[in-house]
Amino acid sequence: MRIAVLGATGKTGRYLVSRLCQDGHAVVAVSRKLDRLEAIDTCATRRQADILQRDTITPALADAECVVSLAHAGLTEPLLAALPPQCRWVVLTGSVRRSTALPDPAADGVRRGEAAFRAWVAAGGHGVMLHPSMIFGAPDDRNVGRLLRFMRRWPRALPLLVPLPGGGRHTVQPIYFEDLVAAFAAAVTPSRALPLDIEIVGPEPMQYRDFVRATAAALGRRAWIVAVPLSFLSAAAGLAAAIGLKVPFTAAELRRGTEDKRFAVAPMQTLLGVHPRAFEAGVREKVARGWF
Ligand SMILES: NC(=O)c1ccc[n+]([C@@H]2O[C@H](COP(=O)([O-])OP(=O)(O)OC[C@H]3O[C@@H](n4cnc5c(N)ncnc54)[C@H](OP(=O)(O)O)[C@@H]3O)[C@@H](O)[C@H]2O)c1
């Protein structure tokens, strides 16, 4: 099948391009930037286009039978409007962030994208929207990469004290990037049996404290969790950012960390056949590859 991949130069997209080529598809990698396209697997045809520029995106997608987008869900509406008539299937990216109860413009963008996708399906389109949780593991992943770098810099002679709001008892369910790639690769086969959306998440929710401890353990270190009020930590993170100090998490991220993220993994396993690895295994793999 001829598949156009948007977001092909991204942290996950470039691995998806290689995987789809290996699976025997004719892949067109699309990016706004030529220099970023040059780093993409040569198995793919490369085209420069911007989803927001109709005169560039329409020709870039002209021969696609399937369009996969790893660009932000906020770009869904213009993307769907640019699809060629022979495109019979789309795989779009949302985010589990759509479920947050906190004020969050990025989550609003995901919800708008989801609404545009549902309206397009109601009008006769076919496809699926995959909603990843926190993605980690790629060489340039910021989520775990910056925590690893912070821990690596911390002097070995000092105990690794990690302050977390409320002691880090809220949950998160990170997905390893290669499991996400496998989910997208499975979802490109058109299937009326798929629901409109599937959450792409780690095997089970884990507390932030265990997330931090597993990250430290992958470096051969032990982390000691210190419970600190969110208000204090947010103020400290804001102050550190204002004076140019590098801290692993921003105030907004710390606030989001006080919401429990808990999702069902069974639909991903049964519908796409992907059984995601545990966070501990993924972070060990990232460290072993030296990707931080
Ligand atoms: N990282 C996470 O933890 C996380 C969690 C949940 C959901 N997600 C979503 O999952 C997807 C993949 O994540 P990622 O971290 O791999 O993404 P990423 O590295 O940020 O890549 C996003 C890609 O979108 C492309 N893009 C942006 N604006 C575009 C436009 N106007 N026209 C064409 N392409 C455009 C960029 O390509 P060029 O700059 O080369 O054009 C870039 O390659 C994203 O949609 C993200 O929102 C991420």
The ligand as a Tripos MOL2 file, in Angstrom:
@<TRIPOS>MOLECULE
LIG
   48    52     1     0     0
SMALL
NO_CHARGES

@<TRIPOS>ATOM
      1 N1          5.7650   12.8830   23.2670 N.am      1 LIG1
      2 C1          4.7480   12.4830   24.0340 C.2       1 LIG1
      3 O1          4.9080   12.1270   25.2090 O.2       1 LIG1
      4 C2          3.3440   12.4560   23.4480 C.ar      1 LIG1
      5 C3          2.2720   12.0300   24.2480 C.ar      1 LIG1
      6 C4          1.0070   11.9440   23.6770 C.ar      1 LIG1
      7 C5          0.8280   12.2900   22.3430 C.ar      1 LIG1
      8 N2          1.8880   12.7200   21.6100 N.ar      1 LIG1
      9 C6          1.6890   13.0230   20.1940 C.3       1 LIG1
     10 O2          2.2960   11.9690   19.4680 O.3       1 LIG1
     11 C7          2.8040   12.4680   18.2150 C.3       1 LIG1
     12 C8          4.2330   12.0150   18.0300 C.3       1 LIG1
     13 O3          4.9890   12.4870   19.1250 O.3       1 LIG1
     14 P1          6.5190   12.8380   18.9120 P.3       1 LIG1
     15 O4          7.0180   13.2480   20.2570 O.co2     1 LIG1
     16 O5          7.1780   11.7520   18.1560 O.co2     1 LIG1
     17 O6          6.3450   14.1190   17.9790 O.3       1 LIG1
     18 P2          7.4340   15.1900   17.4650 P.3       1 LIG1
     19 O7          8.8190   14.6470   17.5750 O.co2     1 LIG1
     20 O8          7.1180   16.4900   18.1190 O.co2     1 LIG1
     21 O9          7.0620   15.2800   15.9220 O.3       1 LIG1
     22 C9          5.9540   15.9780   15.4630 C.3       1 LIG1
     23 C10         6.0780   16.0990   13.9560 C.3       1 LIG1
     24 O10         4.9950   16.9020   13.4680 O.3       1 LIG1
     25 C11         5.4430   17.5400   12.2860 C.3       1 LIG1
     26 N3          4.6560   18.7630   12.0590 N.ar      1 LIG1
     27 C12         4.3990   19.7360   12.9660 C.ar      1 LIG1
     28 N4          3.6850   20.7250   12.3770 N.ar      1 LIG1
     29 C13         3.4920   20.3550   11.0720 C.ar      1 LIG1
     30 C14         2.8520   20.9580    9.9630 C.ar      1 LIG1
     31 N5          2.2380   22.1510   10.0640 N.pl3     1 LIG1
     32 N6          2.8620   20.3130    8.7750 N.ar      1 LIG1
     33 C15         3.5040   19.1080    8.6470 C.ar      1 LIG1
     34 N7          4.1330   18.4740    9.6800 N.ar      1 LIG1
     35 C16         4.1290   19.1020   10.8730 C.ar      1 LIG1
     36 C17         6.9080   17.8690   12.5450 C.3       1 LIG1
     37 O11         7.5920   17.7230   11.3170 O.3       1 LIG1
     38 P3          8.5680   18.8450   10.6650 P.3       1 LIG1
     39 O12         8.9660   19.8050   11.7370 O.co2     1 LIG1
     40 O13         9.7090   18.0530   10.1090 O.co2     1 LIG1
     41 O14         7.7120   19.4420    9.6100 O.co2     1 LIG1
     42 C18         7.3570   16.7570   13.5010 C.3       1 LIG1
     43 O15         8.1030   15.7770   12.7970 O.3       1 LIG1
     44 C19         2.5840   13.9840   18.2500 C.3       1 LIG1
     45 O16         1.3990   14.2660   17.5640 O.3       1 LIG1
     46 C20         2.3720   14.2980   19.7400 C.3       1 LIG1
     47 O17         1.5270   15.4110   19.9230 O.3       1 LIG1
     48 C21         3.1450   12.8120   22.1260 C.ar      1 LIG1
@<TRIPOS>BOND
     1     1     2 1
     2     2     3 2
     3     2     4 1
     4     4     5 ar
     5     4    48 ar
     6     5     6 ar
     7     6     7 ar
     8     7     8 ar
     9     8     9 1
    10     8    48 ar
    11     9    10 1
    12     9    46 1
    13    10    11 1
    14    11    12 1
    15    11    44 1
    16    12    13 1
    17    13    14 1
    18    14    15 2
    19    14    16 1
    20    14    17 1
    21    17    18 1
    22    18    19 2
    23    18    20 1
    24    18    21 1
    25    21    22 1
    26    22    23 1
    27    23    24 1
    28    23    42 1
    29    24    25 1
    30    25    26 1
    31    25    36 1
    32    26    27 ar
    33    26    35 ar
    34    27    28 ar
    35    28    29 ar
    36    29    30 ar
    37    29    35 ar
    38    30    31 1
    39    30    32 ar
    40    32    33 ar
    41    33    34 ar
    42    34    35 ar
    43    36    37 1
    44    36    42 1
    45    37    38 1
    46    38    39 2
    47    38    40 1
    48    38    41 1
    49    42    43 1
    50    44    45 1
    51    44    46 1
    52    46    47 1
@<TRIPOS>SUBSTRUCTURE
     1 LIG1         1 GROUP 0 **** ****
